């Protein structure tokens, strides 16, 4: 089978050219054609010699995933459902804002981590996405938004916050992010690429040493007992280990702080006492908080915290000297808001443990 060149970063592409008897510098040319101009047809790559174009056409392909459907919300948020084969599909979301455009990218079909407030987990885990399927979401979005072939910058930020746990697909996610950072591909800065993790501690350390980008950590609870119930990976990597990894990460991070994400669940994790406990928990970690009003999905068993409760929670954190933002809900009319990405899928988890068993701690 011919290799899909969307799977290759600059070094891998240079190796491919060497294997077919071509100069490695051709990798930079091909990266620009693929990623800056969104070109998949070798015949149209005009600064490559015709014999090379013919050789490439005979030995390789450039194939992004196929768009199954596109939805546009009233607020301008756009969501694409993308076919990744064998009955699996993933979603990516573009969020336009004044002065910036953010693309939320998926890394897995389904997710194995079973965070209780996230609809993706109801799919169970199907498989890791390939590099082509991850970077292909950016490739597709640029074309759909009209950014190519005019090489306009429509997407200024990428967040690995879509379906799946990025650090559980480490190698493919890092290769895709290296393409996002490559000046011959998308040319984003490390500050504008953010990876969100539920807290796989060894992989956080590995990311620090391999490809440090902006880091967001899904915290969602101020103590181990509650986080064990909401974010089960906490049973393996409890808060003390996770926060220590966060401090280590900041030694090489492109920013001097990281972001803690905290979904606001009515009566579960939104009390004044829990806000005080949370402020004490993170006092040694330079950070900001992003409070996320829970976005409902069928049979979740949770309710969104009231506006008053979120405001009170934020005020307590601010009084403790923390920077706090409350995420504006975007795209919820097309199920594109945080925690809603799953497509119209059946609950495949067959789990017997009910969400309503979770109680505040």
KOLPASE-314447 format. One record per residue (C-alpha): residue in three letters; y, z, x. Coordinates in steps of 0.25 Angstrom, whole numbers. Each point is the difference from the previous one (the first is absolute). Layout:
residues N
{type->ALA y->Y z->Z x->X}
...
END
This chain:
residues 361
{type->UNK y->0 z->0 x->0}
{type->UNK y->14 z->-4 x->5}
{type->UNK y->8 z->13 x->4}
{type->UNK y->12 z->3 x->-9}
{type->UNK y->12 z->1 x->9}
{type->UNK y->7 z->9 x->-9}
{type->UNK y->-9 z->11 x->5}
{type->UNK y->5 z->-1 x->14}
{type->UNK y->12 z->7 x->7}
{type->UNK y->7 z->-7 x->12}
{type->UNK y->-10 z->5 x->10}
{type->UNK y->-12 z->-4 x->-8}
{type->UNK y->6 z->-14 x->-3}
{type->UNK y->3 z->-2 x->15}
{type->UNK y->-15 z->3 x->2}
{type->UNK y->-4 z->-10 x->-11}
{type->UNK y->9 z->-11 x->7}
{type->UNK y->-7 z->3 x->13}
{type->UNK y->-13 z->-2 x->-6}
{type->UNK y->3 z->-14 x->-5}
{type->UNK y->6 z->-4 x->13}
{type->UNK y->15 z->1 x->-3}
{type->UNK y->11 z->8 x->6}
{type->UNK y->2 z->14 x->-5}
{type->UNK y->15 z->-2 x->-2}
{type->UNK y->-4 z->-8 x->-12}
{type->UNK y->-3 z->13 x->-7}
{type->UNK y->15 z->3 x->-2}
{type->UNK y->3 z->-14 x->-6}
{type->UNK y->-12 z->2 x->-10}
{type->UNK y->5 z->14 x->-3}
{type->UNK y->14 z->-6 x->-4}
{type->UNK y->-6 z->-11 x->-8}
{type->UNK y->-10 z->9 x->-8}
{type->UNK y->9 z->13 x->-2}
{type->UNK y->15 z->-5 x->1}
{type->UNK y->-2 z->-13 x->-7}
{type->UNK y->-12 z->3 x->-9}
{type->UNK y->-7 z->-12 x->4}
{type->UNK y->-15 z->-2 x->-2}
{type->UNK y->-2 z->-14 x->3}
{type->UNK y->-1 z->-4 x->15}
{type->UNK y->4 z->-14 x->-2}
{type->UNK y->14 z->5 x->-4}
{type->UNK y->2 z->8 x->13}
{type->UNK y->9 z->-11 x->6}
{type->UNK y->2 z->6 x->14}
{type->UNK y->-15 z->0 x->3}
{type->UNK y->-6 z->-12 x->6}
{type->UNK y->-8 z->-8 x->-10}
{type->UNK y->-13 z->1 x->8}
{type->UNK y->2 z->15 x->-1}
{type->UNK y->3 z->0 x->-14}
{type->UNK y->-13 z->-8 x->-3}
{type->UNK y->-8 z->10 x->9}
{type->UNK y->5 z->12 x->-8}
{type->UNK y->-3 z->-7 x->-13}
{type->UNK y->-14 z->-2 x->5}
{type->UNK y->-2 z->14 x->5}
{type->UNK y->8 z->10 x->-8}
{type->UNK y->6 z->3 x->-13}
{type->UNK y->13 z->7 x->-5}
{type->UNK y->-4 z->7 x->-14}
{type->UNK y->7 z->11 x->-7}
{type->UNK y->-6 z->7 x->-12}
{type->UNK y->2 z->-7 x->-14}
{type->UNK y->10 z->5 x->-10}
{type->UNK y->-7 z->4 x->-13}
{type->UNK y->12 z->4 x->-7}
{type->UNK y->15 z->4 x->1}
{type->UNK y->8 z->9 x->-8}
{type->UNK y->15 z->3 x->0}
{type->UNK y->6 z->13 x->-5}
{type->UNK y->13 z->1 x->-7}
{type->UNK y->6 z->7 x->12}
{type->UNK y->-4 z->-12 x->9}
{type->UNK y->-12 z->6 x->6}
{type->UNK y->-11 z->-11 x->2}
{type->UNK y->-15 z->3 x->1}
{type->UNK y->-11 z->-9 x->5}
{type->UNK y->-15 z->1 x->-3}
{type->UNK y->-7 z->-7 x->11}
{type->UNK y->-14 z->-4 x->1}
{type->UNK y->-8 z->5 x->12}
{type->UNK y->-14 z->-5 x->-4}
{type->UNK y->-13 z->5 x->-6}
{type->UNK y->7 z->5 x->-13}
{type->UNK y->11 z->8 x->8}
{type->UNK y->15 z->-1 x->-2}
{type->UNK y->11 z->8 x->6}
{type->UNK y->15 z->2 x->-4}
{type->UNK y->13 z->-1 x->8}
{type->UNK y->13 z->3 x->-5}
{type->UNK y->14 z->-5 x->4}
{type->UNK y->12 z->9 x->-3}
{type->UNK y->14 z->-6 x->1}
{type->UNK y->11 z->10 x->3}
{type->UNK y->15 z->-2 x->4}
{type->UNK y->-1 z->-4 x->15}
{type->UNK y->-15 z->1 x->2}
{type->UNK y->-13 z->-6 x->-6}
{type->UNK y->-12 z->8 x->2}
{type->UNK y->-15 z->-5 x->-1}
{type->UNK y->-11 z->10 x->-4}
{type->UNK y->-13 z->-5 x->7}
{type->UNK y->-14 z->4 x->-3}
{type->UNK y->-10 z->2 x->11}
{type->UNK y->-14 z->2 x->-8}
{type->UNK y->-6 z->-4 x->-13}
{type->UNK y->-1 z->13 x->-7}
{type->UNK y->0 z->13 x->8}
{type->UNK y->-10 z->11 x->3}
{type->UNK y->10 z->12 x->1}
{type->UNK y->0 z->3 x->-15}
{type->UNK y->14 z->6 x->0}
{type->UNK y->0 z->5 x->-15}
{type->UNK y->14 z->-6 x->-4}
{type->UNK y->-2 z->-14 x->5}
{type->UNK y->-6 z->-11 x->-8}
{type->UNK y->-6 z->-8 x->12}
{type->UNK y->-10 z->11 x->2}
{type->UNK y->-7 z->-3 x->-13}
{type->UNK y->-5 z->-13 x->5}
{type->UNK y->-8 z->7 x->11}
{type->UNK y->0 z->-7 x->13}
{type->UNK y->-4 z->-14 x->1}
{type->UNK y->4 z->-5 x->15}
{type->UNK y->10 z->0 x->10}
{type->UNK y->10 z->-12 x->0}
{type->UNK y->0 z->-10 x->12}
{type->UNK y->12 z->-2 x->8}
{type->UNK y->2 z->-13 x->-7}
{type->UNK y->0 z->7 x->-14}
{type->UNK y->10 z->10 x->5}
{type->UNK y->10 z->-8 x->7}
{type->UNK y->-3 z->-11 x->-11}
{type->UNK y->7 z->9 x->-10}
{type->UNK y->13 z->-1 x->8}
{type->UNK y->-3 z->-15 x->2}
{type->UNK y->-2 z->-2 x->-15}
{type->UNK y->12 z->8 x->-4}
{type->UNK y->10 z->-8 x->10}
{type->UNK y->-5 z->-13 x->-6}
{type->UNK y->1 z->5 x->-15}
{type->UNK y->14 z->6 x->3}
{type->UNK y->5 z->-13 x->6}
{type->UNK y->2 z->6 x->14}
{type->UNK y->-8 z->-12 x->6}
{type->UNK y->1 z->-10 x->5}
{type->UNK y->15 z->3 x->1}
{type->UNK y->-3 z->12 x->9}
{type->UNK y->8 z->9 x->-8}
{type->UNK y->-2 z->16 x->1}
{type->UNK y->-3 z->4 x->-14}
{type->UNK y->-9 z->11 x->4}
{type->UNK y->7 z->10 x->9}
{type->UNK y->-10 z->12 x->-1}
{type->UNK y->-16 z->0 x->-1}
{type->UNK y->-7 z->13 x->-5}
{type->UNK y->-15 z->2 x->1}
{type->UNK y->0 z->7 x->-13}
{type->UNK y->-8 z->-9 x->-9}
{type->UNK y->-15 z->1 x->-3}
{type->UNK y->-8 z->8 x->10}
{type->UNK y->1 z->9 x->11}
{type->UNK y->6 z->-8 x->12}
{type->UNK y->-6 z->9 x->11}
{type->UNK y->-14 z->-2 x->-6}
{type->UNK y->2 z->-15 x->4}
{type->UNK y->6 z->3 x->13}
{type->UNK y->-2 z->-12 x->9}
{type->UNK y->3 z->-10 x->-11}
{type->UNK y->12 z->7 x->-4}
{type->UNK y->6 z->2 x->14}
{type->UNK y->-2 z->-15 x->3}
{type->UNK y->7 z->-4 x->-13}
{type->UNK y->11 z->10 x->4}
{type->UNK y->1 z->-6 x->14}
{type->UNK y->3 z->-14 x->-7}
{type->UNK y->10 z->7 x->-9}
{type->UNK y->7 z->5 x->13}
{type->UNK y->-2 z->-13 x->8}
{type->UNK y->13 z->-8 x->2}
{type->UNK y->-7 z->-13 x->-1}
{type->UNK y->-6 z->4 x->-13}
{type->UNK y->8 z->10 x->-9}
{type->UNK y->9 z->7 x->10}
{type->UNK y->1 z->13 x->-8}
{type->UNK y->4 z->13 x->8}
{type->UNK y->-10 z->12 x->1}
{type->UNK y->10 z->7 x->-9}
{type->UNK y->-1 z->-10 x->-11}
{type->UNK y->-15 z->1 x->0}
{type->UNK y->-6 z->12 x->-7}
{type->UNK y->-14 z->5 x->-1}
{type->UNK y->-4 z->10 x->-10}
{type->UNK y->-12 z->8 x->2}
{type->UNK y->-7 z->12 x->-8}
{type->UNK y->-3 z->6 x->13}
{type->UNK y->-11 z->-5 x->9}
{type->UNK y->3 z->8 x->12}
{type->UNK y->-7 z->-7 x->12}
{type->UNK y->5 z->-13 x->-5}
{type->UNK y->15 z->5 x->-1}
{type->UNK y->-2 z->4 x->15}
{type->UNK y->-6 z->-14 x->3}
{type->UNK y->12 z->-7 x->-7}
{type->UNK y->10 z->8 x->8}
{type->UNK y->-7 z->-6 x->13}
{type->UNK y->-2 z->-14 x->-5}
{type->UNK y->11 z->-4 x->-10}
{type->UNK y->10 z->10 x->-4}
{type->UNK y->7 z->-4 x->-12}
{type->UNK y->8 z->9 x->-10}
{type->UNK y->-10 z->10 x->-6}
{type->UNK y->-1 z->5 x->-14}
{type->UNK y->-10 z->11 x->-4}
{type->UNK y->-5 z->2 x->-14}
{type->UNK y->1 z->15 x->-1}
{type->UNK y->1 z->4 x->-15}
{type->UNK y->-3 z->15 x->1}
{type->UNK y->5 z->12 x->8}
{type->UNK y->-13 z->6 x->3}
{type->UNK y->-14 z->-3 x->3}
{type->UNK y->-7 z->4 x->-13}
{type->UNK y->9 z->-9 x->-8}
{type->UNK y->-1 z->-11 x->10}
{type->UNK y->-15 z->1 x->0}
{type->UNK y->0 z->-3 x->-15}
{type->UNK y->11 z->-11 x->0}
{type->UNK y->-3 z->-7 x->14}
{type->UNK y->-15 z->2 x->3}
{type->UNK y->2 z->-5 x->15}
{type->UNK y->7 z->14 x->2}
{type->UNK y->-14 z->7 x->0}
{type->UNK y->-3 z->-8 x->13}
{type->UNK y->14 z->1 x->6}
{type->UNK y->8 z->12 x->-6}
{type->UNK y->15 z->2 x->0}
{type->UNK y->0 z->7 x->14}
{type->UNK y->-7 z->-12 x->7}
{type->UNK y->8 z->-10 x->-8}
{type->UNK y->14 z->6 x->4}
{type->UNK y->-4 z->2 x->14}
{type->UNK y->-4 z->-15 x->0}
{type->UNK y->14 z->-3 x->-6}
{type->UNK y->7 z->7 x->11}
{type->UNK y->-8 z->-8 x->11}
{type->UNK y->3 z->-13 x->-7}
{type->UNK y->15 z->3 x->1}
{type->UNK y->-1 z->0 x->15}
{type->UNK y->-1 z->-15 x->-1}
{type->UNK y->5 z->-4 x->-14}
{type->UNK y->12 z->-10 x->-1}
{type->UNK y->7 z->10 x->-9}
{type->UNK y->3 z->15 x->3}
{type->UNK y->-6 z->4 x->-13}
{type->UNK y->-11 z->-3 x->-9}
{type->UNK y->-1 z->-1 x->-15}
{type->UNK y->-8 z->9 x->-9}
{type->UNK y->-4 z->-6 x->-13}
{type->UNK y->-1 z->9 x->-12}
{type->UNK y->-5 z->-4 x->-14}
{type->UNK y->6 z->9 x->-11}
{type->UNK y->-11 z->4 x->-9}
{type->UNK y->5 z->9 x->-12}
{type->UNK y->-6 z->14 x->1}
{type->UNK y->-8 z->-3 x->12}
{type->UNK y->9 z->-1 x->12}
{type->UNK y->14 z->1 x->-5}
{type->UNK y->3 z->15 x->-1}
{type->UNK y->12 z->7 x->7}
{type->UNK y->-10 z->8 x->8}
{type->UNK y->-8 z->-12 x->5}
{type->UNK y->14 z->-6 x->4}
{type->UNK y->2 z->12 x->9}
{type->UNK y->-14 z->0 x->5}
{type->UNK y->2 z->-15 x->4}
{type->UNK y->13 z->3 x->7}
{type->UNK y->-7 z->11 x->8}
{type->UNK y->-12 z->-9 x->3}
{type->UNK y->8 z->-12 x->7}
{type->UNK y->11 z->9 x->7}
{type->UNK y->-5 z->-5 x->14}
{type->UNK y->-1 z->-15 x->-4}
{type->UNK y->12 z->-8 x->1}
{type->UNK y->-1 z->-7 x->-14}
{type->UNK y->6 z->-5 x->-13}
{type->UNK y->-7 z->1 x->-13}
{type->UNK y->-1 z->-11 x->-10}
{type->UNK y->-3 z->6 x->-14}
{type->UNK y->-8 z->-10 x->-9}
{type->UNK y->0 z->2 x->-15}
{type->UNK y->-14 z->-2 x->-4}
{type->UNK y->-3 z->-14 x->-6}
{type->UNK y->-10 z->1 x->-11}
{type->UNK y->-13 z->-8 x->-2}
{type->UNK y->-11 z->1 x->-10}
{type->UNK y->-8 z->12 x->0}
{type->UNK y->7 z->6 x->12}
{type->UNK y->0 z->14 x->-6}
{type->UNK y->14 z->2 x->6}
{type->UNK y->15 z->0 x->-5}
{type->UNK y->12 z->-3 x->7}
{type->UNK y->9 z->12 x->4}
{type->UNK y->13 z->1 x->-8}
{type->UNK y->13 z->-4 x->5}
{type->UNK y->4 z->14 x->1}
{type->UNK y->-12 z->5 x->7}
{type->UNK y->2 z->-11 x->11}
{type->UNK y->14 z->3 x->1}
{type->UNK y->-3 z->15 x->2}
{type->UNK y->-11 z->-3 x->10}
{type->UNK y->10 z->-9 x->8}
{type->UNK y->11 z->10 x->0}
{type->UNK y->-9 z->11 x->6}
{type->UNK y->-5 z->-10 x->11}
{type->UNK y->15 z->-4 x->3}
{type->UNK y->4 z->15 x->0}
{type->UNK y->-11 z->2 x->11}
{type->UNK y->7 z->-11 x->9}
{type->UNK y->-9 z->-12 x->-4}
{type->UNK y->4 z->-14 x->-3}
{type->UNK y->-5 z->-4 x->-14}
{type->UNK y->0 z->-13 x->-8}
{type->UNK y->-6 z->-2 x->-13}
{type->UNK y->-7 z->-14 x->-1}
{type->UNK y->6 z->-8 x->-11}
{type->UNK y->-12 z->-5 x->-9}
{type->UNK y->0 z->-16 x->2}
{type->UNK y->-9 z->-10 x->-7}
{type->UNK y->-8 z->10 x->-9}
{type->UNK y->1 z->-10 x->-12}
{type->UNK y->-9 z->-9 x->8}
{type->UNK y->-9 z->12 x->6}
{type->UNK y->7 z->-2 x->14}
{type->UNK y->5 z->13 x->2}
{type->UNK y->-5 z->10 x->10}
{type->UNK y->-15 z->5 x->-3}
{type->UNK y->-2 z->-11 x->-10}
{type->UNK y->-6 z->-11 x->8}
{type->UNK y->-14 z->-4 x->-4}
{type->UNK y->1 z->-12 x->-9}
{type->UNK y->-7 z->0 x->-14}
{type->UNK y->-13 z->6 x->6}
{type->UNK y->-11 z->9 x->-6}
{type->UNK y->-1 z->14 x->6}
{type->UNK y->-12 z->-2 x->9}
{type->UNK y->-1 z->13 x->6}
{type->UNK y->-9 z->7 x->-9}
{type->UNK y->5 z->13 x->3}
{type->UNK y->-3 z->12 x->-8}
{type->UNK y->11 z->10 x->5}
{type->UNK y->12 z->-1 x->-9}
{type->UNK y->14 z->0 x->4}
{type->UNK y->4 z->11 x->-10}
{type->UNK y->-8 z->10 x->9}
{type->UNK y->11 z->-1 x->9}
{type->UNK y->10 z->12 x->-1}
{type->UNK y->12 z->4 x->8}
{type->UNK y->-2 z->10 x->12}
END
